[in-house]
Amino acid sequence: MALENDYYGLLGLIPRLDGAVLQRAYDLAKQVCEADTMKSFPRAESLDEAYAILSQKEPKKEYDNKLAANLQAVCKYKITSEIDIEYLDKLSASLDDEWLVATKYKPVLLSLEQSLAKFSPRLAYTFRVQTLVNQSFESPEQVAKELNKLFLCSYFGTNTTVIKFAKQLLLEKQEEASLELNKVIMVMGDKLQPQVIIDQLVKDYGLSIPEQINSPGSVEVKQSGRNSVSFSSLDSLVFYLFLSLIALIFGLSLLFTPHHDGVLRDVLLTLVSLIAGGTFVALTIKIRSVNRDLKKQLKTNADSKAKSEQNEGWYKSYIASYSDHYVVGFIALIMLIAIVTNKADEKTRVTQKKNWSTVEQVKVCKVYIGKLFHKQPSIITHYRTDGNNVYVRYVRSLDNTTWSYVCNTEGNKMVWAGYLSDTKNWGRWRFEDEITLSYNNEQRLASFLMVDTQQKVTVHL
């Protein structure tokens, strides 16, 4: 099998592990191989030979040196075969009982193991063994990070750009390209510019990975750290901008469309403003993050041969980010002004009208009397006007009697009195039922609240 001459691989581990982890891995491998009836797993003699070499300081050092192909001490990378995977599955299964207990009380172990398995099954198994042997439950994230770094550096050197590219290849299961990258690093080390290596591999293997591995548009894995910038970051700026433009259009339509009810308009304008304001805050945070990362990338790649071209593109993205930021901020400001203007304009639209025409007084009076006595305004007729007094009446169908009323309007106040048929005189003014009129000049509406029910009544003038 592919692991035959790989002592670490025989034990299911990544290179350069030692100590108690090696001992436990050896014991587990012996158990699994002894139970292998198909004889497809490593032989006991091979395991004994591997452990004998790796458990002793000088032989292990000599073996590790043989793995190194250059001054960077890069190991030869191998594609994990189906038999290797089956073997690693058996090894992992031998630890299932212990791992179940550990993950029950430390659930993050599962996600860390799954994350490492995307790079290599051996890396995931090594994490499981080392965590259980060393009881590294207080900081498993640090253990996973260190093992991941050890794995990548063992096969792809220490150059940051190459490491990021290797991560992408492994995550995208580009095994042949990964083998080639490992071979190049073993042979040439840092003698070539990383971008030259990446460009050639992209060309040879038809990869869809962006040519500029450090550019703002590159797709990088989460483990690459705070300096990575993905397309999703820039796409989100467009999304925030689009959302804010929708909010602006919707808000302006509310502001300048006269048929909306005042309360509804206030609610909708407030909602739209919250959307625009929230978007502005979210975009501010995103912009600060993107720009910080872009600055770091510009500084990191200051010595690159493609400096001028790369930096020019990143600088444009940097400026575009600020432009989007200011546009959304302007939109949020417009919406805030819209609310203030709407409230200020309300004093003009809904005001205390001092001069009511006779027709307007009659319409309001009919509705007022109708609400008081539960009559339809259509059956109430106007028969006389005297200054600020309008006289209305209706005929009660039950006994065919006539009921007359007078409404007095002074400024924005209206009060009524009824005609007393027995004394042939008008009764007192019913100030306990006095209403306050509001007038919407824009929509030509009069409104008031009924004293007894607090019902809002609207009259179209």
KARAUR-V469148 format. One record per residue. N is the residue number from 1. NEAR is the number of other C-alpha atoms within 12 Angstrom. Layout:
[[N:NEAR] [N:NEAR]]
//
This chain:
[[1:23] [2:21] [3:33] [4:24] [5:20] [6:32] [7:38] [8:38] [9:45] [10:41] [11:52] [12:50] [13:43] [14:43] [15:40] [16:34] [17:35] [18:30] [19:20] [20:20] [21:32] [22:37] [23:30] [24:30] [25:43] [26:38] [27:25] [28:33] [29:42] [30:31] [31:25] [32:33] [33:31] [34:20] [35:20] [36:19] [37:11] [38:13] [39:15] [40:22] [41:36] [42:38] [43:26] [44:26] [45:19] [46:26] [47:36] [48:24] [49:25] [50:34] [51:38] [52:22] [53:25] [54:35] [55:29] [56:19] [57:17] [58:13] [59:18] [60:26] [61:20] [62:15] [63:26] [64:28] [65:21] [66:20] [67:26] [68:29] [69:25] [70:25] [71:20] [72:24] [73:30] [74:35] [75:37] [76:36] [77:37] [78:28] [79:28] [80:28] [81:18] [82:16] [83:21] [84:29] [85:27] [86:23] [87:38] [88:39] [89:25] [90:28] [91:37] [92:35] [93:21] [94:26] [95:31] [96:21] [97:14] [98:19] [99:29] [100:19] [101:16] [102:25] [103:23] [104:15] [105:14] [106:22] [107:18] [108:20] [109:34] [110:27] [111:19] [112:31] [113:34] [114:21] [115:28] [116:36] [117:30] [118:25] [119:35] [120:39] [121:35] [122:42] [123:41] [124:36] [125:46] [126:43] [127:46] [128:47] [129:46] [130:35] [131:34] [132:31] [133:23] [134:22] [135:21] [136:20] [137:26] [138:16] [139:17] [140:28] [141:25] [142:18] [143:29] [144:35] [145:24] [146:22] [147:36] [148:37] [149:29] [150:27] [151:37] [152:42] [153:34] [154:36] [155:43] [156:44] [157:38] [158:27] [159:26] [160:26] [161:35] [162:36] [163:36] [164:37] [165:41] [166:45] [167:38] [168:34] [169:37] [170:35] [171:25] [172:22] [173:20] [174:26] [175:25] [176:24] [177:34] [178:38] [179:26] [180:29] [181:43] [182:41] [183:26] [184:32] [185:39] [186:30] [187:24] [188:23] [189:28] [190:24] [191:17] [192:19] [193:23] [194:35] [195:31] [196:23] [197:32] [198:37] [199:25] [200:21] [201:31] [202:27] [203:16] [204:15] [205:20] [206:16] [207:23] [208:20] [209:30] [210:25] [211:27] [212:34] [213:38] [214:43] [215:40] [216:38] [217:25] [218:28] [219:30] [220:34] [221:27] [222:18] [223:27] [224:27] [225:16] [226:19] [227:31] [228:34] [229:36] [230:29] [231:20] [232:18] [233:30] [234:32] [235:22] [236:24] [237:37] [238:25] [239:21] [240:35] [241:36] [242:23] [243:30] [244:38] [245:29] [246:23] [247:33] [248:37] [249:24] [250:26] [251:34] [252:27] [253:20] [254:30] [255:35] [256:18] [257:17] [258:21] [259:17] [260:19] [261:23] [262:27] [263:16] [264:15] [265:28] [266:27] [267:20] [268:27] [269:38] [270:30] [271:23] [272:35] [273:40] [274:26] [275:33] [276:37] [277:31] [278:26] [279:38] [280:35] [281:22] [282:26] [283:38] [284:27] [285:21] [286:29] [287:35] [288:20] [289:25] [290:38] [291:32] [292:23] [293:28] [294:36] [295:28] [296:25] [297:32] [298:30] [299:19] [300:20] [301:28] [302:18] [303:14] [304:21] [305:15] [306:21] [307:22] [308:15] [309:17] [310:29] [311:28] [312:18] [313:22] [314:33] [315:26] [316:17] [317:30] [318:31] [319:19] [320:21] [321:34] [322:28] [323:20] [324:32] [325:35] [326:23] [327:28] [328:38] [329:30] [330:23] [331:36] [332:38] [333:25] [334:28] [335:39] [336:29] [337:22] [338:31] [339:29] [340:19] [341:20] [342:31] [343:22] [344:15] [345:21] [346:27] [347:19] [348:19] [349:25] [350:27] [351:25] [352:23] [353:28] [354:19] [355:19] [356:30] [357:20] [358:24] [359:20] [360:28] [361:41] [362:38] [363:30] [364:44] [365:47] [366:38] [367:36] [368:43] [369:43] [370:28] [371:27] [372:28] [373:20] [374:16] [375:21] [376:19] [377:24] [378:19] [379:20] [380:31] [381:27] [382:31] [383:18] [384:20] [385:21] [386:17] [387:17] [388:28] [389:28] [390:36] [391:35] [392:37] [393:32] [394:28] [395:19] [396:17] [397:11] [398:8] [399:8] [400:9] [401:12] [402:20] [403:28] [404:33] [405:40] [406:40] [407:43] [408:36] [409:35] [410:24] [411:21] [412:26] [413:30] [414:40] [415:34] [416:35] [417:32] [418:29] [419:23] [420:16] [421:14] [422:9] [423:9] [424:10] [425:14] [426:20] [427:18] [428:18] [429:20] [430:21] [431:17] [432:15] [433:25] [434:27] [435:34] [436:31] [437:35] [438:32] [439:33] [440:29] [441:21] [442:23] [443:23] [444:22] [445:27] [446:35] [447:38] [448:32] [449:25] [450:26] [451:21] [452:13] [453:12] [454:14] [455:15] [456:20] [457:27] [458:24] [459:27] [460:21] [461:24]]
//
